[in-house]
Amino acid sequence: MNNDGLPRAAMLLSFDVAAEVQVEHDDWHSHEHLPERLSIPGFLRGSRWRALASGPA
């Protein structure tokens, strides 16, 4: 917990996106999804990461 008594948390999302819709997905995620999430009280920051290889690590 932090000093104001509220719990701290992290959220991790993983997507398997078909190659033919990758550009559309990236545009949606960068310009709609992430900004919408960051406008929710309590969400402090967000970032995107891309796997160098497919499948679980």
N, C-alpha and C positions, 0 to 999 in steps of 0.2 A: 504494500500500500504506500501511497505517497503521503505527503504532509496534510492534505485536506481530507484524508480518510477514504479516498476513492481508490479502488483497485487499479493497477496498471495492467495493460494487456497488449498483445500484438496480434495482428491478423495476417495470415499468409494464405494467398489464393494461388491455385495452380490451374492452368488451362492447357488443354490439348486442342490446338486449333488447326483445322485442315489448311493445307498450303494455299488452296484456292480462295480462302477468305481471310488470310493472314493480314493483308493490308487493311481491309475493312475493320477487322477486330482491333488492330493496333490503333487505328484512328478513333474508334469508339472508346477504347480504354483510355487513351491519352486525353481526349477532348471532351468526353462526357462522363464516363464512369469515375475516374479518379477525381476530377473536380467536384462531382456530386458528393462523393464520400468525404472529401475534405471540408465540405460545407456543413457536415453534421457535427454538432457540438461534441467535443471529446476527441475527435480525430485531429491529430496534430501534424502529421506529415504522411507522405506516401512516396513510394518509389517503385520502379519497374525493373525487373531483372529478367534476363533471357538465358535459358540453359544452352550450353555449348553442344550438348548431345541430348538425344531423346531418351526417354525411359527414366525409371527411378534411379536415384544415386546410390 
